Amino acid sequence: MKESLVQKKSFEFSLKIISLFRDLKKEKEFIISSQLLRSGTSIGANIEEATAAQSKRDFIAKMSISSKEVRETKYWLRLLKESELTQIDVKSLLLDVEELIRILTSIVKTSQKNLTQN
């Protein structure tokens, strides 16, 4: 099966989060980096699970979890940026997060609409 746009983007985002995690560890930032790694990589993991959903409701549930995780990731990135705990620039990651939020919101809303129409 061909990888979808959201699968591709979430995987690429996870790789960027892993890289940021490594950089933050070098700077001895352990708490936020761990939270960020967990939520940032969970986005794609739940999208992958959704591709094997047992039902439309299961698909919506997994995509909804991804949507929540991307918003949590946005929080941790904003916290890093505003707290100035690091000099690492996270602006591009914040743009990636916004794009993932838009995509996942659209997927969840469309899927919910299609579920109620059937």
DSSP file (Angstrom, degrees, kcal/mol; ACC not computed):
  #  RESIDUE AA STRUCTURE BP1 BP2  ACC     N-H-->O    O-->H-N    N-H-->O    O-->H-N    TCO  KAPPA ALPHA  PHI   PSI    X-CA   Y-CA   Z-CA
    1    1 A M              0   0    0      0, 0.0     2,-0.2     0, 0.0     3,-0.0   0.000 360.0 360.0 360.0 138.1    0.0    0.0    0.0
    2    2 A K        -     0   0    0      1,-0.1     2,-0.2     0, 0.0     0, 0.0  -0.449 360.0-109.6 -72.1 139.6    1.3    3.5   -0.9
    3    3 A E        -     0   0    0     -2,-0.2    -1,-0.1     1,-0.1     2,-0.1  -0.498  34.9-129.4 -70.1 133.4    2.2    5.8    2.0
    4    4 A S     >  -     0   0    0     -2,-0.2     4,-2.5     1,-0.1     5,-0.2  -0.313  21.6-106.3 -79.5 166.8   -0.2    8.7    2.4
    5    5 A L  H  > S+     0   0    0      1,-0.2     4,-2.9     2,-0.2     5,-0.2   0.907 121.1  49.4 -58.3 -45.0    0.8   12.3    2.7
    6    6 A V  H  > S+     0   0    0      1,-0.2     4,-2.2     2,-0.2    -1,-0.2   0.866 110.2  51.0 -68.6 -34.6    0.1   12.4    6.4
    7    7 A Q  H  > S+     0   0    0      2,-0.2     4,-2.1     1,-0.2    -1,-0.2   0.941 113.2  45.7 -63.5 -46.4    2.1    9.2    7.0
    8    8 A K  H  X S+     0   0    0     -4,-2.5     4,-2.5     1,-0.2    -2,-0.2   0.941 115.4  45.3 -62.3 -49.3    5.1   10.7    5.1
    9    9 A K  H  X S+     0   0    0     -4,-2.9     4,-2.2     1,-0.2    -1,-0.2   0.882 113.2  49.5 -65.5 -38.8    4.9   14.1    6.8
   10   10 A S  H  X S+     0   0    0     -4,-2.2     4,-2.2    -5,-0.2    34,-0.3   0.871 111.5  49.5 -70.2 -34.8    4.5   12.6   10.3
   11   11 A F  H  X S+     0   0    0     -4,-2.1     4,-2.0     2,-0.2    -2,-0.2   0.936 112.2  47.3 -66.8 -46.4    7.4   10.2    9.7
   12   12 A E  H  X S+     0   0    0     -4,-2.5     4,-1.7     1,-0.2    -2,-0.2   0.890 111.9  51.6 -61.4 -39.1    9.7   13.1    8.5
   13   13 A F  H  X S+     0   0    0     -4,-2.2     4,-2.4     1,-0.2    -1,-0.2   0.906 106.1  54.4 -64.1 -41.7    8.5   15.2   11.5
   14   14 A S  H  X S+     0   0    0     -4,-2.2     4,-2.5     1,-0.2    -2,-0.2   0.898 106.0  52.5 -59.1 -41.3    9.4   12.3   13.9
   15   15 A L  H  X S+     0   0    0     -4,-2.0     4,-1.9     1,-0.2    -1,-0.2   0.893 109.6  48.8 -62.4 -39.5   12.9   12.2   12.5
   16   16 A K  H  X S+     0   0    0     -4,-1.7     4,-2.5     2,-0.2    -2,-0.2   0.886 110.2  51.4 -66.7 -38.6   13.3   16.0   13.1
   17   17 A I  H  X S+     0   0    0     -4,-2.4     4,-2.8     2,-0.2    -2,-0.2   0.901 108.2  51.5 -65.0 -41.0   12.0   15.5   16.7
   18   18 A I  H  X S+     0   0    0     -4,-2.5     4,-2.2     2,-0.2    -1,-0.2   0.910 110.6  49.1 -61.8 -41.7   14.6   12.8   17.3
   19   19 A S  H  X S+     0   0    0     -4,-1.9     4,-2.2     2,-0.2    -2,-0.2   0.920 112.0  47.8 -63.1 -44.7   17.3   15.1   16.0
   20   20 A L  H  X S+     0   0    0     -4,-2.5     4,-2.8     1,-0.2     5,-0.2   0.913 108.9  55.1 -62.1 -42.5   16.1   17.9   18.3
   21   21 A F  H  X S+     0   0    0     -4,-2.8     4,-2.3     1,-0.2    -2,-0.2   0.923 108.1  48.5 -55.7 -47.1   15.9   15.5   21.2
   22   22 A R  H  X S+     0   0    0     -4,-2.2     4,-1.8     1,-0.2    -1,-0.2   0.914 112.1  48.8 -61.0 -43.4   19.6   14.5   20.7
   23   23 A D  H  X S+     0   0    0     -4,-2.2     4,-1.2     1,-0.2    -2,-0.2   0.896 111.1  49.8 -64.7 -40.0   20.6   18.2   20.5
   24   24 A L  H  <>S+     0   0    0     -4,-2.8     5,-2.7     1,-0.2    -1,-0.2   0.880 107.3  54.5 -67.0 -37.4   18.6   19.0   23.7
   25   25 A K  H ><5S+     0   0    0     -4,-2.3     3,-1.7     1,-0.2    -1,-0.2   0.891 104.3  55.0 -61.9 -39.1   20.3   16.1   25.5
   26   26 A K  H 3<5S+     0   0    0     -4,-1.8    -1,-0.2     1,-0.3    -2,-0.2   0.835 107.3  50.5 -62.1 -31.5   23.7   17.5   24.6
   27   27 A E  T 3<5S-     0   0    0     -4,-1.2    -1,-0.3    -3,-0.2    -2,-0.2   0.339 121.0-112.9 -87.3   6.8   22.6   20.8   26.2
   28   28 A K  T < 5 +     0   0    0     -3,-1.7     2,-0.7     1,-0.2    -3,-0.2   0.801  69.5 143.0  65.8  32.4   21.5   18.8   29.3
   29   29 A E      < +     0   0    0     -5,-2.7    -1,-0.2     1,-0.2    -2,-0.1  -0.910  13.3 157.2-101.8 110.1   17.8   19.5   28.8
   30   30 A F     >  +     0   0    0     -2,-0.7     4,-1.3     3,-0.1    -1,-0.2   0.788  56.3  52.5-107.5 -34.2   16.2   16.3   29.9
   31   31 A I  H  > S+     0   0    0      2,-0.2     4,-1.9     1,-0.2     3,-0.2   0.988 115.2  33.9 -74.8 -60.9   12.6   16.9   31.0
   32   32 A I  H  > S+     0   0    0      1,-0.2     4,-2.9     2,-0.2     5,-0.2   0.881 115.8  58.2 -64.9 -37.4   11.1   18.8   28.0
   33   33 A S  H  > S+     0   0    0      1,-0.2     4,-2.3     2,-0.2    -1,-0.2   0.900 107.2  47.5 -60.6 -39.2   13.2   16.8   25.5
   34   34 A S  H  X S+     0   0    0     -4,-1.3     4,-2.1     2,-0.2    -1,-0.2   0.907 113.1  47.4 -68.0 -41.7   11.7   13.6   26.8
   35   35 A Q  H  X S+     0   0    0     -4,-1.9     4,-2.6     1,-0.2     5,-0.3   0.915 113.1  49.8 -62.9 -43.2    8.2   14.8   26.7
   36   36 A L  H  X S+     0   0    0     -4,-2.9     4,-2.7     1,-0.2     5,-0.3   0.895 109.6  50.5 -64.2 -42.2    8.8   16.2   23.2
   37   37 A L  H  X S+     0   0    0     -4,-2.3     4,-1.8    -5,-0.2     5,-0.2   0.926 112.6  47.4 -61.8 -44.9   10.2   12.9   22.0
   38   38 A R  H  X S+     0   0    0     -4,-2.1     4,-1.2     2,-0.2    -2,-0.2   0.956 119.9  35.6 -63.4 -52.4    7.3   10.9   23.3
   39   39 A S  H  X S+     0   0    0     -4,-2.6     4,-1.0     1,-0.2    34,-0.2   0.896 116.4  53.8 -72.0 -38.7    4.5   13.2   21.9
   40   40 A G  H  < S+     0   0    0     -4,-2.7     4,-0.5    -5,-0.3    -1,-0.2   0.833 114.6  39.3 -67.0 -33.7    6.3   14.0   18.7
   41   41 A T  H  X S+     0   0    0     -4,-1.8     4,-1.5    -5,-0.3    -1,-0.2   0.694 105.5  67.4 -88.1 -19.8    6.9   10.4   17.7
   42   42 A S  H  X S+     0   0    0     -4,-1.2     4,-2.4    -5,-0.2     5,-0.2   0.782  88.1  68.8 -68.7 -26.8    3.5    9.3   18.9
   43   43 A I  H  X S+     0   0    0     -4,-1.0     4,-1.6     1,-0.2    -1,-0.2   0.970 106.1  36.9 -55.5 -57.7    1.8   11.3   16.1
   44   44 A G  H  > S+     0   0    0     -4,-0.5     4,-2.6   -34,-0.3    -1,-0.2   0.841 112.5  59.1 -66.5 -34.8    3.1    9.1   13.3
   45   45 A A  H  X S+     0   0    0     -4,-1.5     4,-2.0     1,-0.2    -1,-0.2   0.911 108.3  45.1 -62.0 -41.9    2.8    5.9   15.4
   46   46 A N  H  X S+     0   0    0     -4,-2.4     4,-2.0     2,-0.2    -1,-0.2   0.836 110.7  53.8 -72.0 -32.1   -0.9    6.5   15.8
   47   47 A I  H  X S+     0   0    0     -4,-1.6     4,-1.2    -5,-0.2    -2,-0.2   0.919 108.6  49.9 -64.9 -42.8   -1.3    7.3   12.1
   48   48 A E  H  < S+     0   0    0     -4,-2.6     3,-0.5     1,-0.2     4,-0.5   0.916 110.0  50.3 -60.7 -43.3    0.3    4.0   11.3
   49   49 A E  H >< S+     0   0    0     -4,-2.0     3,-1.5     1,-0.2    -1,-0.2   0.885 104.4  59.2 -61.7 -37.7   -2.0    2.2   13.6
   50   50 A A  H >< S+     0   0    0     -4,-2.0     3,-1.8     1,-0.3    -1,-0.2   0.818  93.8  64.8 -62.2 -30.6   -5.0    4.0   12.0
   51   51 A T  T 3< S+     0   0    0     -4,-1.2    -1,-0.3    -3,-0.5    -2,-0.2   0.722 107.0  43.0 -66.7 -18.1   -4.0    2.5    8.6
   52   52 A A  T <  S+     0   0    0     -3,-1.5    -1,-0.3    -4,-0.5    -2,-0.2   0.022  86.2 152.6-111.7  25.4   -4.8   -1.0   10.1
   53   53 A A    <   -     0   0    0     -3,-1.8    -3,-0.1     1,-0.1     3,-0.1  -0.196  44.9-142.4 -58.9 146.4   -8.0    0.1   11.8
   54   54 A Q  S    S+     0   0    0      1,-0.1     2,-0.3     2,-0.0    -1,-0.1   0.655  80.8   2.9 -83.9 -16.8  -10.6   -2.5   12.4
   55   55 A S  S  > S-     0   0    0      1,-0.1     4,-2.3     0, 0.0     5,-0.1  -0.953  79.8 -97.7-156.4 171.3  -13.5   -0.1   11.7
   56   56 A K  H  > S+     0   0    0     -2,-0.3     4,-2.4     2,-0.2     5,-0.2   0.886 124.4  52.6 -63.4 -38.3  -14.2    3.5   10.7
   57   57 A R  H  > S+     0   0    0      2,-0.2     4,-2.4     1,-0.2    -1,-0.2   0.891 108.3  50.0 -64.5 -39.4  -14.7    4.4   14.3
   58   58 A D  H  > S+     0   0    0      2,-0.2     4,-2.4     1,-0.2     5,-0.2   0.910 109.9  51.3 -64.0 -43.0  -11.3    2.8   15.2
   59   59 A F  H  X S+     0   0    0     -4,-2.3     4,-2.5     1,-0.2     5,-0.2   0.933 111.2  47.3 -58.0 -48.0   -9.7    4.9   12.4
   60   60 A I  H  X S+     0   0    0     -4,-2.4     4,-2.4     1,-0.2    -2,-0.2   0.897 110.8  52.6 -62.5 -41.2  -11.2    8.1   13.7
   61   61 A A  H  X S+     0   0    0     -4,-2.4     4,-2.0     2,-0.2    -1,-0.2   0.925 111.6  45.0 -61.7 -45.6  -10.1    7.3   17.2
   62   62 A K  H  X S+     0   0    0     -4,-2.4     4,-2.1     1,-0.2    -2,-0.2   0.904 114.3  48.3 -67.4 -41.3   -6.5    6.7   16.2
   63   63 A M  H  X S+     0   0    0     -4,-2.5     4,-2.1    -5,-0.2    -1,-0.2   0.861 109.8  53.8 -66.9 -34.0   -6.4    9.8   14.0
   64   64 A S  H  X S+     0   0    0     -4,-2.4     4,-2.1    -5,-0.2    -2,-0.2   0.887 106.7  51.4 -66.1 -38.8   -8.0   11.8   16.9
   65   65 A I  H  X S+     0   0    0     -4,-2.0     4,-2.6     2,-0.2    -2,-0.2   0.919 109.2  50.8 -63.4 -42.3   -5.2   10.6   19.2
   66   66 A S  H  X S+     0   0    0     -4,-2.1     4,-2.4     1,-0.2    -2,-0.2   0.901 108.1  53.1 -59.4 -40.9   -2.7   11.8   16.6
   67   67 A S  H  X S+     0   0    0     -4,-2.1     4,-1.4     1,-0.2    -1,-0.2   0.890 110.4  46.7 -62.5 -40.3   -4.4   15.1   16.5
   68   68 A K  H  X S+     0   0    0     -4,-2.1     4,-2.1     1,-0.2    -2,-0.2   0.902 111.3  51.7 -67.7 -41.2   -4.1   15.4   20.3
   69   69 A E  H  X S+     0   0    0     -4,-2.6     4,-2.5     1,-0.2    -2,-0.2   0.874 106.8  52.6 -65.1 -37.5   -0.5   14.4   20.3
   70   70 A V  H  X S+     0   0    0     -4,-2.4     4,-1.9     1,-0.2    -1,-0.2   0.869 109.5  49.9 -68.0 -33.9    0.4   17.0   17.6
   71   71 A R  H  X S+     0   0    0     -4,-1.4     4,-1.8     2,-0.2    -2,-0.2   0.881 110.1  50.0 -70.2 -37.4   -1.2   19.6   19.8
   72   72 A E  H  X S+     0   0    0     -4,-2.1     4,-2.1     2,-0.2    -2,-0.2   0.919 109.5  51.9 -63.5 -42.3    0.8   18.5   22.8
   73   73 A T  H  X S+     0   0    0     -4,-2.5     4,-2.4     1,-0.2    -2,-0.2   0.896 106.0  54.4 -60.7 -40.4    3.9   18.6   20.7
   74   74 A K  H  X S+     0   0    0     -4,-1.9     4,-2.6     1,-0.2    -1,-0.2   0.906 106.3  53.0 -58.7 -42.0    3.1   22.1   19.8
   75   75 A Y  H  X S+     0   0    0     -4,-1.8     4,-2.5     1,-0.2    -2,-0.2   0.942 110.0  46.3 -59.3 -49.3    2.9   23.0   23.5
   76   76 A W  H  X S+     0   0    0     -4,-2.1     4,-2.3     1,-0.2    -1,-0.2   0.885 113.1  49.8 -64.6 -38.3    6.3   21.6   24.2
   77   77 A L  H  X S+     0   0    0     -4,-2.4     4,-2.4     2,-0.2    -1,-0.2   0.916 111.7  48.1 -65.9 -42.4    7.9   23.4   21.2
   78   78 A R  H  X S+     0   0    0     -4,-2.6     4,-3.0     2,-0.2     5,-0.3   0.902 110.6  52.1 -63.2 -40.6    6.3   26.7   22.2
   79   79 A L  H  X S+     0   0    0     -4,-2.5     4,-2.3    -5,-0.2     6,-0.3   0.917 109.8  48.6 -62.8 -43.9    7.5   26.2   25.8
   80   80 A L  H  X>S+     0   0    0     -4,-2.3     4,-1.0     2,-0.2     5,-0.8   0.932 115.0  45.6 -59.4 -46.0   11.1   25.6   24.5
   81   81 A K  H  <5S+     0   0    0     -4,-2.4     3,-0.3     1,-0.2    -2,-0.2   0.944 118.5  39.5 -64.3 -50.1   10.9   28.6   22.3
   82   82 A E  H  <5S+     0   0    0     -4,-3.0    -1,-0.2     1,-0.2    -2,-0.2   0.796 113.7  52.9 -75.8 -29.3    9.4   31.0   24.9
   83   83 A S  H  <5S-     0   0    0     -4,-2.3    -1,-0.2    -5,-0.3    -2,-0.2   0.684  94.5-140.9 -79.8 -17.1   11.4   29.8   27.9
   84   84 A E  T  <5 +     0   0    0     -4,-1.0    -3,-0.1    -3,-0.3    -4,-0.1   0.831  50.7 146.6  58.0  34.8   14.7   30.2   26.1
   85   85 A L  S   <S+     0   0    0     -5,-0.8     2,-0.3    -6,-0.3    -1,-0.1   0.731  70.8  23.2 -67.4 -21.8   16.0   27.0   27.7
   86   86 A T        -     0   0    0     -6,-0.6    -2,-0.1     2,-0.1    -1,-0.1  -0.949  66.2-136.2-142.1 159.1   17.9   26.5   24.5
   87   87 A Q        +     0   0    0     -2,-0.3     2,-0.2     2,-0.1    -1,-0.0   0.409  68.5 120.8 -93.4   0.1   19.3   28.5   21.6
   88   88 A I        -     0   0    0      1,-0.1     2,-0.6   -68,-0.1    -2,-0.1  -0.478  67.5-125.7 -68.0 129.8   18.0   25.9   19.1
   89   89 A D        +     0   0    0     -2,-0.2     3,-0.2     1,-0.1     4,-0.2  -0.674  31.5 174.9 -81.6 119.8   15.6   27.4   16.7
   90   90 A V     >  +     0   0    0     -2,-0.6     4,-2.1     1,-0.1     5,-0.2   0.241  47.3 107.9-108.2  11.9   12.3   25.5   16.6
   91   91 A K  H  > S+     0   0    0      1,-0.2     4,-1.8     2,-0.2     5,-0.1   0.898  79.6  49.6 -58.2 -43.3   10.4   27.9   14.3
   92   92 A S  H  > S+     0   0    0      1,-0.2     4,-2.1     2,-0.2    -1,-0.2   0.877 109.9  51.8 -66.7 -35.0   10.4   25.4   11.4
   93   93 A L  H  > S+     0   0    0      2,-0.2     4,-2.4     1,-0.2    -1,-0.2   0.868 106.8  53.8 -67.3 -35.5    9.2   22.6   13.7
   94   94 A L  H  X S+     0   0    0     -4,-2.1     4,-2.0     2,-0.2    -2,-0.2   0.869 108.2  49.7 -65.7 -35.5    6.3   24.9   14.8
   95   95 A L  H  X S+     0   0    0     -4,-1.8     4,-1.9     2,-0.2    -2,-0.2   0.904 110.2  50.6 -67.2 -41.2    5.4   25.4   11.1
   96   96 A D  H  X S+     0   0    0     -4,-2.1     4,-2.4     1,-0.2    -2,-0.2   0.901 109.0  52.3 -61.2 -41.2    5.5   21.6   10.6
   97   97 A V  H  X S+     0   0    0     -4,-2.4     4,-2.6     1,-0.2    -2,-0.2   0.919 107.4  51.4 -61.9 -44.6    3.2   21.2   13.6
   98   98 A E  H  X S+     0   0    0     -4,-2.0     4,-2.2     1,-0.2    -1,-0.2   0.895 110.0  49.9 -61.0 -39.8    0.7   23.7   12.2
   99   99 A E  H  X S+     0   0    0     -4,-1.9     4,-2.4     2,-0.2    -1,-0.2   0.926 111.1  48.3 -65.0 -44.4    0.6   21.8    8.9
  100  100 A L  H  X S+     0   0    0     -4,-2.4     4,-2.8     1,-0.2     5,-0.3   0.880 109.3  54.0 -63.8 -37.5    0.1   18.5   10.7
  101  101 A I  H  X S+     0   0    0     -4,-2.6     4,-2.6     2,-0.2     5,-0.2   0.935 109.9  47.4 -60.4 -46.2   -2.7   20.0   12.8
  102  102 A R  H  X S+     0   0    0     -4,-2.2     4,-2.0     2,-0.2    -2,-0.2   0.926 114.7  45.8 -61.9 -45.3   -4.5   21.2    9.6
  103  103 A I  H  X S+     0   0    0     -4,-2.4     4,-2.4     2,-0.2    -2,-0.2   0.947 115.9  44.4 -64.4 -49.2   -4.1   17.8    7.9
  104  104 A L  H  X S+     0   0    0     -4,-2.8     4,-2.7     1,-0.2     5,-0.2   0.878 111.6  52.9 -66.6 -38.1   -5.2   15.7   10.9
  105  105 A T  H  X S+     0   0    0     -4,-2.6     4,-2.6    -5,-0.3     5,-0.2   0.918 111.0  48.0 -61.0 -42.9   -8.2   18.1   11.7
  106  106 A S  H  X S+     0   0    0     -4,-2.0     4,-2.6    -5,-0.2     5,-0.3   0.917 111.9  49.0 -63.7 -44.3   -9.3   17.7    8.1
  107  107 A I  H  X S+     0   0    0     -4,-2.4     4,-2.5     2,-0.2    -2,-0.2   0.934 114.0  45.4 -61.7 -46.9   -9.0   13.9    8.2
  108  108 A V  H  X S+     0   0    0     -4,-2.7     4,-2.5     2,-0.2     5,-0.2   0.935 115.3  46.3 -64.7 -46.7  -10.9   13.6   11.5
  109  109 A K  H  X S+     0   0    0     -4,-2.6     4,-2.4    -5,-0.2    -2,-0.2   0.926 115.1  46.2 -63.1 -45.0  -13.7   16.0   10.5
  110  110 A T  H  X S+     0   0    0     -4,-2.6     4,-2.7    -5,-0.2    -1,-0.2   0.914 113.5  49.1 -63.7 -43.0  -14.1   14.4    7.1
  111  111 A S  H  X S+     0   0    0     -4,-2.5     4,-2.0    -5,-0.3    -2,-0.2   0.899 111.9  48.3 -65.1 -40.5  -14.1   10.9    8.5
  112  112 A Q  H  X S+     0   0    0     -4,-2.5     4,-1.9     2,-0.2    -1,-0.2   0.904 112.2  49.6 -65.1 -40.9  -16.7   11.8   11.2
  113  113 A K  H  X S+     0   0    0     -4,-2.4     4,-1.3     1,-0.2    -2,-0.2   0.929 111.8  47.9 -63.0 -45.4  -18.9   13.4    8.5
  114  114 A N  H  X S+     0   0    0     -4,-2.7     4,-0.8     1,-0.2    -1,-0.2   0.843 109.1  54.7 -64.7 -33.8  -18.7   10.3    6.3
  115  115 A L  H  < S+     0   0    0     -4,-2.0     3,-0.5     1,-0.2    -1,-0.2   0.901 109.5  45.9 -67.4 -41.2  -19.4    8.1    9.3
  116  116 A T  H  < S+     0   0    0     -4,-1.9    -1,-0.2     1,-0.2    -2,-0.2   0.724 109.0  56.6 -76.1 -20.7  -22.7    9.9   10.1
  117  117 A Q  H  <        0   0    0     -4,-1.3    -1,-0.2     1,-0.2    -2,-0.2   0.675 360.0 360.0 -82.4 -17.8  -23.8   10.0    6.4
  118  118 A N     <        0   0    0     -4,-0.8    -1,-0.2    -3,-0.5    -2,-0.2   0.452 360.0 360.0 -90.8 360.0  -23.6    6.2    6.1
